[in-house]
Amino acid sequence: MQLRERDAWVAEKVMGLELSDNMLAAYPKYRLPDYPDYFRDVPNYSTDIAAAWEVIDKLSKTHFTEVAMTQLDDGSWGWMARFILAEGEPYWVKGYRMTATTVQEAICLAALIAQGEGIEE
């Protein structure tokens, strides 16, 4: 999956933005909620740390969040992002964790699985 395709997926499924259905995947756009005739470029969630932090801000309203540097399966260093949901009475805990070479990518992947989206490598 291309990074901009993943950005569009995060925009729609995690951030709740309405994507334009007639734009090229390389240049995804979303409809401005208060101005339905206007569109903006989807933020670069997969590569821009400020945009990825918006994902954390959104999910931290319902999930505990954790981001840390970690050793990856190949022995190199990368990043882990985890969103933890605790609810019910008695409560149950479910964690959604992903690792990647960049923190932005780890955040996006973990956010997508926390929202019930299947991840294809």
CYANA upper distance limits for C-alpha pairs under 8 A (distance plus 0.5 A):
  1 MET  CA      5 GLU  CA      6.96
  1 MET  CA      6 ARG  CA      7.22
  1 MET  CA    120 GLU  CA      8.37
  1 MET  CA    121 GLU  CA      7.98
  2 GLN  CA      6 ARG  CA      6.94
  3 LEU  CA      7 ASP  CA      6.65
  3 LEU  CA     46 SER  CA      6.70
  3 LEU  CA     47 THR  CA      8.42
  4 ARG  CA      8 ALA  CA      6.71
  4 ARG  CA     25 ALA  CA      7.53
  4 ARG  CA     26 ALA  CA      6.51
  4 ARG  CA     27 TYR  CA      7.74
  4 ARG  CA     28 PRO  CA      7.65
  4 ARG  CA     44 ASN  CA      7.62
  4 ARG  CA     46 SER  CA      8.25
  5 GLU  CA      9 TRP  CA      6.76
  5 GLU  CA     25 ALA  CA      6.60
  5 GLU  CA     26 ALA  CA      7.61
  5 GLU  CA     28 PRO  CA      8.18
  6 ARG  CA     10 VAL  CA      6.65
  6 ARG  CA     46 SER  CA      7.65
  7 ASP  CA     11 ALA  CA      6.56
  7 ASP  CA     42 VAL  CA      7.36
  7 ASP  CA     43 PRO  CA      7.44
  7 ASP  CA     44 ASN  CA      6.47
  7 ASP  CA     45 TYR  CA      5.91
  7 ASP  CA     46 SER  CA      6.55
  8 ALA  CA     12 GLU  CA      6.70
  8 ALA  CA     19 LEU  CA      8.01
  8 ALA  CA     28 PRO  CA      6.63
  8 ALA  CA     29 LYS  CA      8.38
  8 ALA  CA     42 VAL  CA      6.86
  9 TRP  CA     13 LYS  CA      6.40
  9 TRP  CA     14 VAL  CA      8.24
 10 VAL  CA     14 VAL  CA      5.55
 10 VAL  CA     15 MET  CA      6.88
 10 VAL  CA     45 TYR  CA      7.93
 10 VAL  CA    108 CYS  CA      7.20
 10 VAL  CA    111 ALA  CA      8.27
 10 VAL  CA    112 LEU  CA      7.09
 11 ALA  CA     15 MET  CA      5.37
 11 ALA  CA     16 GLY  CA      6.72
 11 ALA  CA     17 LEU  CA      5.97
 11 ALA  CA     18 GLU  CA      8.47
 11 ALA  CA     19 LEU  CA      8.33
 11 ALA  CA     42 VAL  CA      7.28
 11 ALA  CA     43 PRO  CA      8.28
 12 GLU  CA     16 GLY  CA      5.38
 12 GLU  CA     17 LEU  CA      5.35
 12 GLU  CA     18 GLU  CA      6.67
 12 GLU  CA     19 LEU  CA      7.08
 13 LYS  CA     17 LEU  CA      8.25
 13 LYS  CA    112 LEU  CA      7.65
 13 LYS  CA    115 GLN  CA      7.50
 13 LYS  CA    117 GLU  CA      8.38
 14 VAL  CA     55 VAL  CA      7.84
 14 VAL  CA    111 ALA  CA      7.22
 14 VAL  CA    112 LEU  CA      6.99
 14 VAL  CA    115 GLN  CA      6.94
 15 MET  CA     55 VAL  CA      7.44
 15 MET  CA     58 LYS  CA      7.63
 17 LEU  CA     30 TYR  CA      6.73
 17 LEU  CA     31 ARG  CA      7.72
 18 GLU  CA     30 TYR  CA      5.92
 18 GLU  CA     31 ARG  CA      6.07
 19 LEU  CA     28 PRO  CA      7.82
 19 LEU  CA     29 LYS  CA      6.36
 19 LEU  CA     30 TYR  CA      4.66
 19 LEU  CA     31 ARG  CA      6.57
 20 SER  CA     28 PRO  CA      7.83
 20 SER  CA     29 LYS  CA      6.19
 20 SER  CA     30 TYR  CA      5.94
 20 SER  CA     31 ARG  CA      6.86
 20 SER  CA     39 PHE  CA      8.13
 23 MET  CA     27 TYR  CA      7.23
 23 MET  CA     28 PRO  CA      6.51
 23 MET  CA     29 LYS  CA      7.27
 24 LEU  CA     28 PRO  CA      6.67
 27 TYR  CA     41 ASP  CA      7.48
 27 TYR  CA     42 VAL  CA      8.39
 28 PRO  CA     41 ASP  CA      6.55
 28 PRO  CA     42 VAL  CA      6.22
 29 LYS  CA     39 PHE  CA      6.41
 29 LYS  CA     40 ARG  CA      5.76
 29 LYS  CA     41 ASP  CA      4.87
 29 LYS  CA     42 VAL  CA      5.57
 30 TYR  CA     39 PHE  CA      5.79
 30 TYR  CA     40 ARG  CA      5.99
 30 TYR  CA     41 ASP  CA      6.91
 30 TYR  CA     42 VAL  CA      6.54
 31 ARG  CA     35 TYR  CA      7.96
 31 ARG  CA     36 PRO  CA      6.41
 31 ARG  CA     37 ASP  CA      7.74
 31 ARG  CA     38 TYR  CA      6.42
 31 ARG  CA     39 PHE  CA      5.00
 31 ARG  CA     40 ARG  CA      7.13
 32 LEU  CA     36 PRO  CA      6.28
 32 LEU  CA     37 ASP  CA      8.21
 32 LEU  CA     38 TYR  CA      6.34
 32 LEU  CA     39 PHE  CA      6.24
 32 LEU  CA     40 ARG  CA      7.51
 43 PRO  CA     51 ALA  CA      6.65
 44 ASN  CA     48 ASP  CA      5.96
 44 ASN  CA     51 ALA  CA      6.73
 44 ASN  CA     52 ALA  CA      8.34
 45 TYR  CA     49 ILE  CA      7.76
 45 TYR  CA     50 ALA  CA      8.49
 45 TYR  CA     51 ALA  CA      5.37
 45 TYR  CA     52 ALA  CA      5.23
 45 TYR  CA     55 VAL  CA      8.29
 45 TYR  CA    104 GLN  CA      7.19
 45 TYR  CA    105 GLU  CA      8.37
 45 TYR  CA    108 CYS  CA      7.40
 46 SER  CA     52 ALA  CA      7.24
 46 SER  CA    104 GLN  CA      5.64
 46 SER  CA    105 GLU  CA      5.50
 46 SER  CA    108 CYS  CA      6.86
 47 THR  CA     52 ALA  CA      8.22
 47 THR  CA    104 GLN  CA      6.29
 47 THR  CA    105 GLU  CA      7.55
 48 ASP  CA     52 ALA  CA      6.73
 48 ASP  CA    104 GLN  CA      7.26
 49 ILE  CA     53 TRP  CA      6.49
 49 ILE  CA    103 VAL  CA      8.22
 49 ILE  CA    104 GLN  CA      6.30
 50 ALA  CA     54 GLU  CA      7.12
 51 ALA  CA     55 VAL  CA      7.45
 52 ALA  CA     56 ILE  CA      7.22
 52 ALA  CA    104 GLN  CA      5.96
 52 ALA  CA    107 ILE  CA      7.10
 52 ALA  CA    108 CYS  CA      7.46
 53 TRP  CA     57 ASP  CA      6.65
 54 GLU  CA     58 LYS  CA      6.66
 55 VAL  CA     59 LEU  CA      6.74
 55 VAL  CA    107 ILE  CA      8.01
 55 VAL  CA    108 CYS  CA      7.94
 55 VAL  CA    111 ALA  CA      7.86
 56 ILE  CA     60 SER  CA      6.26
 56 ILE  CA     65 THR  CA      7.73
 56 ILE  CA    107 ILE  CA      7.89
 57 ASP  CA     61 LYS  CA      7.48
 59 LEU  CA     63 HIS  CA      6.20
 59 LEU  CA     65 THR  CA      8.34
 59 LEU  CA     83 PHE  CA      8.14
 59 LEU  CA    111 ALA  CA      8.02
 60 SER  CA     64 PHE  CA      6.30
 60 SER  CA     65 THR  CA      6.58
 60 SER  CA     83 PHE  CA      8.46
 62 THR  CA     85 LEU  CA      7.50
 63 HIS  CA     83 PHE  CA      6.15
 63 HIS  CA     84 ILE  CA      5.65
 63 HIS  CA     85 LEU  CA      5.35
 63 HIS  CA     86 ALA  CA      7.95
 64 PHE  CA     83 PHE  CA      6.18
 64 PHE  CA     84 ILE  CA      5.42
 64 PHE  CA     85 LEU  CA      6.98
 65 THR  CA     81 ALA  CA      8.06
 65 THR  CA     82 ARG  CA      6.30
 65 THR  CA     83 PHE  CA      5.21
 65 THR  CA     84 ILE  CA      6.81
 66 GLU  CA     80 MET  CA      8.49
 66 GLU  CA     81 ALA  CA      6.24
 66 GLU  CA     82 ARG  CA      5.62
 66 GLU  CA     83 PHE  CA      7.05
 67 VAL  CA     79 TRP  CA      7.71
 67 VAL  CA     80 MET  CA      6.17
 67 VAL  CA     81 ALA  CA      4.97
 67 VAL  CA     82 ARG  CA      6.93
 67 VAL  CA    103 VAL  CA      8.22
 67 VAL  CA    107 ILE  CA      8.34
 68 ALA  CA     79 TRP  CA      6.30
 68 ALA  CA     80 MET  CA      5.88
 68 ALA  CA     81 ALA  CA      7.18
 69 MET  CA     77 TRP  CA      7.54
 69 MET  CA     78 GLY  CA      6.24
 69 MET  CA     79 TRP  CA      4.96
 69 MET  CA     80 MET  CA      6.64
 70 THR  CA     77 TRP  CA      6.30
 70 THR  CA     78 GLY  CA      5.99
 70 THR  CA     79 TRP  CA      5.87
 70 THR  CA     80 MET  CA      6.68
 71 GLN  CA     75 GLY  CA      6.40
 71 GLN  CA     76 SER  CA      6.29
 71 GLN  CA     77 TRP  CA      5.03
 71 GLN  CA     78 GLY  CA      6.50
 71 GLN  CA     79 TRP  CA      8.21
 72 LEU  CA     76 SER  CA      5.99
 72 LEU  CA     77 TRP  CA      6.20
 72 LEU  CA     78 GLY  CA      6.48
 72 LEU  CA     79 TRP  CA      8.38
 72 LEU  CA     99 THR  CA      7.68
 72 LEU  CA    100 ALA  CA      8.14
 77 TRP  CA    101 THR  CA      7.68
 78 GLY  CA     99 THR  CA      7.57
 78 GLY  CA    100 ALA  CA      6.28
 78 GLY  CA    101 THR  CA      4.84
 78 GLY  CA    102 THR  CA      6.69
 78 GLY  CA    103 VAL  CA      7.95
 79 TRP  CA     99 THR  CA      5.97
 79 TRP  CA    100 ALA  CA      5.96
 79 TRP  CA    101 THR  CA      6.43
 79 TRP  CA    102 THR  CA      6.45
 79 TRP  CA    103 VAL  CA      5.66
 79 TRP  CA    106 ALA  CA      6.81
 80 MET  CA     97 ARG  CA      7.45
 80 MET  CA     98 MET  CA      6.22
 80 MET  CA     99 THR  CA      4.81
 80 MET  CA    100 ALA  CA      7.14
 80 MET  CA    103 VAL  CA      7.55
 80 MET  CA    106 ALA  CA      6.35
 80 MET  CA    107 ILE  CA      8.22
 81 ALA  CA     97 ARG  CA      6.21
 81 ALA  CA     98 MET  CA      6.17
 81 ALA  CA     99 THR  CA      6.96
 81 ALA  CA    103 VAL  CA      7.89
 81 ALA  CA    106 ALA  CA      5.89
 81 ALA  CA    107 ILE  CA      5.74
 81 ALA  CA    110 ALA  CA      6.58
 82 ARG  CA     95 GLY  CA      7.13
 82 ARG  CA     96 TYR  CA      5.90
 82 ARG  CA     97 ARG  CA      4.73
 82 ARG  CA     98 MET  CA      7.11
 82 ARG  CA    107 ILE  CA      8.14
 82 ARG  CA    110 ALA  CA      6.60
 83 PHE  CA     95 GLY  CA      6.30
 83 PHE  CA     96 TYR  CA      5.71
 83 PHE  CA     97 ARG  CA      7.10
 83 PHE  CA    110 ALA  CA      7.32
 83 PHE  CA    111 ALA  CA      7.57
 83 PHE  CA    114 ALA  CA      7.18
 84 ILE  CA     93 VAL  CA      7.42
 84 ILE  CA     94 LYS  CA      6.23
 84 ILE  CA     95 GLY  CA      4.77
 84 ILE  CA     96 TYR  CA      6.72
 85 LEU  CA     93 VAL  CA      6.15
 85 LEU  CA     94 LYS  CA      5.75
 85 LEU  CA     95 GLY  CA      6.77
 86 ALA  CA     91 TYR  CA      6.74
 86 ALA  CA     92 TRP  CA      6.03
 86 ALA  CA     93 VAL  CA      4.88
 86 ALA  CA     94 LYS  CA      6.99
 87 GLU  CA     91 TYR  CA      5.35
 87 GLU  CA     92 TRP  CA      6.18
 87 GLU  CA     93 VAL  CA      7.32
 88 GLY  CA     92 TRP  CA      6.71
 95 GLY  CA    114 ALA  CA      8.38
 96 TYR  CA    110 ALA  CA      6.32
 96 TYR  CA    111 ALA  CA      8.22
 96 TYR  CA    113 ILE  CA      6.86
 96 TYR  CA    114 ALA  CA      5.97
 97 ARG  CA    110 ALA  CA      5.85
 98 MET  CA    106 ALA  CA      6.10
 98 MET  CA    107 ILE  CA      8.10
 98 MET  CA    109 LEU  CA      6.67
 98 MET  CA    110 ALA  CA      5.54
 99 THR  CA    106 ALA  CA      5.62
100 ALA  CA    105 GLU  CA      6.52
100 ALA  CA    106 ALA  CA      5.41
101 THR  CA    105 GLU  CA      7.88
101 THR  CA    106 ALA  CA      8.06
102 THR  CA    106 ALA  CA      6.90
103 VAL  CA    107 ILE  CA      6.62
104 GLN  CA    108 CYS  CA      6.77
105 GLU  CA    109 LEU  CA      6.64
106 ALA  CA    110 ALA  CA      6.57
107 ILE  CA    111 ALA  CA      6.50
108 CYS  CA    112 LEU  CA      6.69
109 LEU  CA    113 ILE  CA      7.00
109 LEU  CA    119 ILE  CA      7.72
110 ALA  CA    114 ALA  CA      6.59
111 ALA  CA    115 GLN  CA      6.78
112 LEU  CA    116 GLY  CA      7.06
112 LEU  CA    117 GLU  CA      5.76
112 LEU  CA    118 GLY  CA      7.95
112 LEU  CA    119 ILE  CA      7.95
113 ILE  CA    117 GLU  CA      5.37
113 ILE  CA    118 GLY  CA      6.59
113 ILE  CA    119 ILE  CA      7.34
